Amino acid sequence: MAGIFDAISDPVARRVTAGLAKIALVLKSRAWKGAAPAGLTPTQGQALALLREAPDGLRLTALAHLLGVSAPTASDAVAALVGKGLVDK
């Protein structure tokens, strides 16, 4: 039975990729809605959460890696959080 479905449908990997992309869009949309009332971007909110879990702090490169963003993007997020008085550099 699965063989017939696979023959008339996209390959499993493509269907999984499309599904994950849709989930990512929903999560990103919810992140924007959740962060906006606090005056944060989703990246700033994620950075703040990661920094709160790291009592000794994080190096910028480590934070960027955990966020999955470039070092300049992480730097901008940290600068905004510092400017808002939410973290110390």
Disulfide bonds with the S-S distance in Angstrom:
none
